């Protein structure tokens, strides 16, 4: 298969999800200079509240990362030499809040039920929904998502397309298993980059599940910044922040072969000797310079955190395999609070 051949069949253009409006962030004043959107963020356990002067309608998001569904059937038998470790990794988990024993399927269903109960505008799925690309697990997840009747946005994680020990570069393996298994989750949109408007906020799903950003993704992001729309970035691997470990690898200046501790365990190619590409480093720099970026939501590390980089909040979710999720509220800022920050 020629790399990315199937991507030509999909579009990088805007895909509408939920209620699409013409609202946009006014990031240019009369002098042509750019003004950053003003944002206040409050976090209380899994509840996240975003207030901004560029938000005109409330938007409720249920954010899911790292469910690690592992159900398989007879179709997976030929791939068991590549799936056996991750097939056993999350058979039983402990709920992050109740400490009761649970499992990925139960946790996922409970989170979807919550999204339906609160009438979420959109469900965001930022990768490692699966422990490996099992046809049975993918079909089950699609059925459950469609049953909610709620729009959803998906971007892949490193486990979603990874059969451990299978030969090939990370880019080629990602392309192969997106095309063979994961493609329905993208609902006709480009798997590596897509924009979704939800009630005046533009959600950008950008696949960084190889830890890297390619030139097409950087160009796509640059175009979205130029739109002036309020932007929210959805990625699997968190963007590097000072003081964080290598697992916060996207844009991490210390990422590379010398710091790769898990390549043998995960049976994958070692990270490059040269570290990140310049394109990935440019993406990191441009991301946090974007005046209309409201924030970033990620997963991957199975632990809640918040980082502030140049005033931009990045919020990382606990793993859904243990019942974790984020209940995110994007809300207009009232006049009383505007006086505090404007």
VEXDREN-2710 file (C-alpha; in Angstrom, 1 decimal):
% VEXDREN-2710
k/r/px/py/pz
1/UNK/0.0/0.0/0.0
2/UNK/1.3/3.5/-0.8
3/UNK/1.5/5.6/2.3
4/UNK/-1.3/8.0/2.8
5/UNK/-3.1/6.8/-0.4
6/UNK/-6.4/6.5/1.5
7/UNK/-6.0/9.9/3.0
8/UNK/-6.6/11.4/-0.4
9/UNK/-10.2/10.1/-0.2
10/UNK/-10.9/12.2/2.9
11/UNK/-11.1/15.9/3.4
12/UNK/-9.1/18.3/5.6
13/UNK/-11.9/20.8/5.3
14/UNK/-14.2/21.9/8.0
15/UNK/-16.7/19.3/9.2
16/UNK/-19.8/20.5/11.1
17/UNK/-20.7/18.8/14.3
18/UNK/-23.6/19.8/16.5
19/UNK/-24.8/23.4/16.0
20/UNK/-22.5/25.4/13.8
21/UNK/-22.6/29.2/14.0
22/UNK/-20.7/32.0/12.3
23/UNK/-19.3/33.3/15.6
24/UNK/-15.6/33.9/15.7
25/UNK/-12.8/35.2/17.9
26/UNK/-11.9/38.8/17.1
27/UNK/-8.2/38.5/17.3
28/UNK/-7.3/41.6/15.4
29/UNK/-7.8/45.2/16.6
30/UNK/-8.1/48.2/14.3
31/UNK/-4.3/48.5/14.2
32/UNK/-4.0/44.9/12.9
33/UNK/-2.3/43.6/16.0
34/UNK/-3.5/40.4/17.6
35/UNK/-5.2/40.2/21.0
36/UNK/-5.3/36.9/22.8
37/UNK/-8.7/35.6/23.9
38/UNK/-9.2/36.1/27.6
39/UNK/-9.8/32.8/29.4
40/UNK/-10.5/31.8/33.0
41/UNK/-10.3/28.1/33.9
42/UNK/-11.6/26.4/37.0
43/UNK/-11.1/22.7/37.7
44/UNK/-12.9/20.7/40.5
45/UNK/-12.0/17.0/40.2
46/UNK/-13.3/16.0/36.8
47/UNK/-15.3/19.1/36.3
48/UNK/-13.7/21.8/34.1
49/UNK/-15.1/25.3/33.5
50/UNK/-13.8/27.5/30.7
51/UNK/-15.0/31.1/30.7
52/UNK/-14.0/33.4/27.9
53/UNK/-15.0/36.7/26.3
54/UNK/-15.1/34.9/22.9
55/UNK/-17.6/32.2/23.9
56/UNK/-21.2/33.2/23.0
57/UNK/-23.1/30.0/23.9
58/UNK/-22.5/27.3/26.5
59/UNK/-21.0/24.1/25.2
60/UNK/-20.8/20.9/27.2
61/UNK/-18.1/18.3/26.4
62/UNK/-17.5/14.9/27.8
63/UNK/-13.9/14.1/27.3
64/UNK/-12.6/10.5/27.2
65/UNK/-9.1/9.3/26.9
66/UNK/-7.4/5.9/27.3
67/UNK/-10.3/3.4/27.6
68/UNK/-8.2/0.5/26.4
69/UNK/-11.0/-1.7/25.1
70/UNK/-9.5/-5.2/24.5
71/UNK/-12.4/-7.4/23.5
72/UNK/-11.5/-9.7/20.6
73/UNK/-13.0/-12.6/18.7
74/UNK/-11.9/-15.3/16.2
75/UNK/-10.9/-12.6/13.7
76/UNK/-8.1/-11.6/16.0
77/UNK/-6.6/-15.1/16.3
78/UNK/-4.1/-14.5/13.5
79/UNK/-2.8/-11.4/15.4
80/UNK/-2.5/-12.8/18.9
81/UNK/1.3/-12.8/18.8
82/UNK/1.1/-9.0/18.4
83/UNK/-1.8/-8.4/20.8
84/UNK/-1.2/-10.8/23.7
85/UNK/0.4/-8.3/26.2
86/UNK/-2.1/-5.5/25.7
87/UNK/-5.0/-8.0/25.7
88/UNK/-4.2/-8.7/29.3
89/UNK/-3.2/-5.2/30.4
90/UNK/-6.6/-3.8/31.5
91/UNK/-8.9/-6.8/32.0
92/UNK/-9.8/-5.4/35.5
93/UNK/-9.2/-1.9/36.8
94/UNK/-10.1/0.0/40.0
95/UNK/-12.5/2.9/39.6
96/UNK/-10.6/6.2/40.1
97/UNK/-13.3/7.6/42.5
98/UNK/-15.1/4.7/44.1
99/UNK/-12.2/2.3/44.3
100/UNK/-14.6/-0.5/43.2
101/UNK/-13.3/-3.0/40.7
102/UNK/-14.4/-2.3/37.1
103/UNK/-13.3/-2.8/33.5
104/UNK/-12.9/-0.8/30.3
105/UNK/-16.3/-1.8/28.8
106/UNK/-18.2/-1.0/32.0
107/UNK/-16.4/2.3/32.5
108/UNK/-17.0/3.4/28.9
109/UNK/-20.7/2.6/29.0
110/UNK/-21.0/4.5/32.3
111/UNK/-19.3/7.5/30.8
112/UNK/-21.5/7.5/27.7
113/UNK/-24.6/7.2/29.9
114/UNK/-23.4/10.3/31.8
115/UNK/-22.9/12.2/28.5
116/UNK/-26.5/11.3/27.5
117/UNK/-27.9/12.2/30.9
118/UNK/-26.3/15.7/30.9
119/UNK/-27.2/16.3/27.2
120/UNK/-23.6/16.8/26.2
121/UNK/-23.1/18.7/22.9
122/UNK/-20.2/16.5/21.9
123/UNK/-18.0/13.6/23.1
124/UNK/-14.3/13.9/22.5
125/UNK/-12.2/10.8/22.3
126/UNK/-8.5/11.5/22.2
127/UNK/-7.0/8.1/21.7
128/UNK/-6.2/4.7/23.1
129/UNK/-9.8/3.9/23.0
130/UNK/-8.5/0.4/22.1
131/UNK/-5.5/-1.5/23.4
132/UNK/-4.9/-2.8/19.9
133/UNK/-7.0/-2.5/16.6
134/UNK/-9.4/-5.3/17.4
135/UNK/-12.3/-5.5/14.9
136/UNK/-14.7/-6.7/17.7
137/UNK/-13.8/-3.8/20.0
138/UNK/-14.0/-1.2/17.3
139/UNK/-17.5/-2.5/16.2
140/UNK/-18.7/-2.5/19.8
141/UNK/-17.5/1.0/20.5
142/UNK/-19.0/2.4/17.3
143/UNK/-22.3/0.8/18.2
144/UNK/-22.3/2.3/21.7
145/UNK/-21.3/5.8/20.4
146/UNK/-24.0/5.8/17.8
147/UNK/-26.6/4.7/20.4
148/UNK/-26.0/7.9/22.4
149/UNK/-27.2/10.1/19.5
150/UNK/-24.4/12.6/20.6
151/UNK/-21.9/13.8/18.0
152/UNK/-18.4/12.7/18.7
153/UNK/-14.8/13.5/17.7
154/UNK/-12.1/10.9/17.5
155/UNK/-8.3/11.1/17.1
156/UNK/-6.1/8.0/17.5
157/UNK/-3.7/7.1/20.3
158/UNK/-0.5/5.1/19.9
159/UNK/-2.2/1.8/21.0
160/UNK/-5.2/2.2/18.8
161/UNK/-3.2/1.2/15.7
162/UNK/-0.3/-0.7/17.3
163/UNK/0.1/-4.5/17.1
164/UNK/3.2/-4.9/19.1
165/UNK/6.1/-6.5/17.3
166/UNK/4.7/-6.0/13.8
167/UNK/7.3/-4.8/11.3
168/UNK/7.1/-1.4/9.8
169/UNK/7.7/2.3/10.7
170/UNK/5.2/4.0/13.1
171/UNK/3.9/6.1/10.3
172/UNK/3.3/3.1/8.0
173/UNK/1.7/1.1/10.8
174/UNK/-0.6/3.9/11.7
175/UNK/-1.7/4.4/8.1
176/UNK/-2.2/0.7/7.6
177/UNK/-4.5/0.1/10.6
178/UNK/-6.4/3.4/10.3
179/UNK/-7.3/2.2/6.8
180/UNK/-8.0/-1.4/7.7
181/UNK/-9.8/-0.9/11.0
182/UNK/-10.2/2.6/12.5
183/UNK/-11.5/4.6/9.5
184/UNK/-15.2/4.5/10.4
185/UNK/-14.5/6.4/13.6
186/UNK/-13.5/9.5/11.6
187/UNK/-16.9/9.8/10.0
188/UNK/-15.5/10.7/6.6
189/UNK/-13.0/13.3/8.0
190/UNK/-9.3/13.3/7.6
191/UNK/-7.8/10.9/10.2
192/UNK/-4.7/13.0/10.9
193/UNK/-6.3/16.4/11.1
194/UNK/-9.9/17.7/11.1
195/UNK/-11.8/20.7/12.3
196/UNK/-15.3/20.5/13.9
197/UNK/-17.5/23.5/14.8
198/UNK/-19.7/23.2/17.9
199/UNK/-21.8/26.3/18.7
200/UNK/-19.1/28.8/17.8
201/UNK/-16.0/26.9/19.1
202/UNK/-13.7/25.1/16.6
203/UNK/-12.3/21.8/17.9
204/UNK/-9.2/20.6/16.1
205/UNK/-8.4/16.9/16.2
206/UNK/-4.7/16.5/15.3
207/UNK/-3.1/13.0/15.5
208/UNK/0.2/13.1/17.3
209/UNK/0.2/9.4/18.3
210/UNK/3.7/8.9/16.8
211/UNK/4.8/11.8/19.1
212/UNK/5.4/13.8/15.9
213/UNK/3.6/16.4/13.8
214/UNK/4.0/16.4/10.0
215/UNK/4.2/19.4/7.7
216/UNK/0.6/19.0/6.4
217/UNK/-0.7/19.1/10.0
218/UNK/1.4/22.2/10.8
219/UNK/0.0/23.9/7.7
220/UNK/-3.5/22.9/8.7
221/UNK/-3.1/24.3/12.2
222/UNK/-1.7/27.5/10.8
223/UNK/-4.8/27.9/8.6
224/UNK/-7.1/27.4/11.5
225/UNK/-5.3/30.0/13.6
226/UNK/-5.8/32.5/10.7
227/UNK/-9.5/31.8/10.7
228/UNK/-9.9/33.7/14.0
229/UNK/-12.3/31.2/15.4
230/UNK/-11.9/30.2/19.1
231/UNK/-9.9/27.0/19.0
232/UNK/-9.6/24.0/21.2
233/UNK/-6.9/21.4/20.4
234/UNK/-7.5/17.7/20.9
235/UNK/-4.4/15.5/20.9
236/UNK/-3.6/12.1/22.4
237/UNK/0.0/12.9/23.6
238/UNK/0.2/16.0/25.8
239/UNK/2.3/18.9/24.5
240/UNK/5.6/19.3/26.3
241/UNK/5.7/21.5/29.4
242/UNK/8.7/22.3/31.5
243/UNK/9.1/19.9/34.5
244/UNK/7.2/17.1/32.8
245/UNK/8.5/13.6/32.0
246/UNK/9.3/12.3/28.6
247/UNK/5.8/10.9/28.3
248/UNK/4.8/14.6/27.7
249/UNK/6.8/14.0/24.5
250/UNK/5.2/16.1/21.8
251/UNK/7.7/19.0/21.4
252/UNK/9.9/17.8/24.3
253/UNK/13.5/18.8/23.6
254/UNK/14.7/15.7/25.5
255/UNK/12.7/13.2/23.5
256/UNK/14.7/10.8/21.4
257/UNK/16.5/7.5/21.4
258/UNK/18.6/8.2/24.5
259/UNK/15.4/8.7/26.6
260/UNK/13.3/5.9/25.1
261/UNK/12.8/3.3/27.9
262/UNK/9.9/1.4/26.6
263/UNK/10.6/0.4/23.0
264/UNK/11.6/-3.2/23.9
265/UNK/8.5/-3.7/26.1
266/UNK/6.2/-2.2/23.4
267/UNK/8.1/-4.0/20.6
268/UNK/8.2/-0.9/18.4
269/UNK/10.9/1.1/16.6
270/UNK/13.1/3.2/18.9
271/UNK/12.6/6.9/18.9
272/UNK/14.9/8.7/16.5
273/UNK/18.5/9.5/17.5
274/UNK/18.0/13.1/16.3
275/UNK/14.9/13.7/18.5
276/UNK/12.0/15.6/17.2
277/UNK/11.7/17.0/13.7
278/UNK/11.9/20.8/13.3
279/UNK/8.2/20.6/12.1
280/UNK/7.2/19.2/15.5
281/UNK/9.1/21.8/17.4
282/UNK/7.6/24.6/15.2
283/UNK/4.2/23.2/15.9
284/UNK/4.8/23.4/19.6
285/UNK/6.0/27.0/19.3
286/UNK/3.2/28.1/17.0
287/UNK/0.6/26.4/19.1
288/UNK/1.3/28.4/22.3
289/UNK/1.6/31.6/20.3
290/UNK/-1.9/31.3/18.8
291/UNK/-4.0/34.2/20.1
292/UNK/-7.3/32.3/19.6
293/UNK/-6.3/29.1/21.2
294/UNK/-8.6/28.5/24.3
295/UNK/-6.9/25.4/25.5
296/UNK/-5.6/21.9/24.9
297/UNK/-7.1/18.5/26.0
298/UNK/-5.1/15.3/26.0
299/UNK/-4.6/11.9/27.5
300/UNK/-1.9/9.2/27.2
301/UNK/-0.4/9.4/30.7
302/UNK/-3.4/8.0/32.7
303/UNK/-3.2/10.9/35.2
304/UNK/-5.0/14.2/35.6
305/UNK/-2.9/17.3/35.3
306/UNK/-3.0/20.9/34.2
307/UNK/-0.1/22.9/32.7
308/UNK/0.0/26.6/31.8
309/UNK/2.3/27.4/28.9
310/UNK/2.4/31.1/27.9
311/UNK/-1.0/31.4/29.6
312/UNK/-2.5/28.6/27.6
313/UNK/-4.0/25.8/29.7
314/UNK/-3.4/22.2/28.8
315/UNK/-5.7/19.7/30.7
316/UNK/-4.9/16.0/30.7
317/UNK/-7.5/13.4/31.6
318/UNK/-7.2/10.4/33.9
319/UNK/-7.7/7.1/32.0
320/UNK/-11.3/6.0/31.2
321/UNK/-10.2/2.4/31.7
322/UNK/-10.5/3.3/35.4
323/UNK/-13.6/5.4/35.0
324/UNK/-11.9/8.7/34.4
325/UNK/-13.3/11.4/32.2
326/UNK/-13.6/15.2/32.1
327/UNK/-17.0/17.1/32.2
328/UNK/-16.0/20.3/30.4
329/UNK/-18.2/23.4/30.3
330/UNK/-17.3/26.2/27.9
331/UNK/-19.3/29.3/29.1
332/UNK/-19.7/32.9/28.2
333/UNK/-18.2/35.3/30.7
334/UNK/-20.7/37.5/32.5
335/UNK/-20.2/41.3/32.9
336/UNK/-19.2/41.0/36.5
337/UNK/-16.3/38.7/35.7
338/UNK/-15.3/40.6/32.6
339/UNK/-14.4/43.5/34.8
340/UNK/-11.9/41.4/36.6
341/UNK/-9.8/40.5/33.6
342/UNK/-10.6/42.7/30.6
END
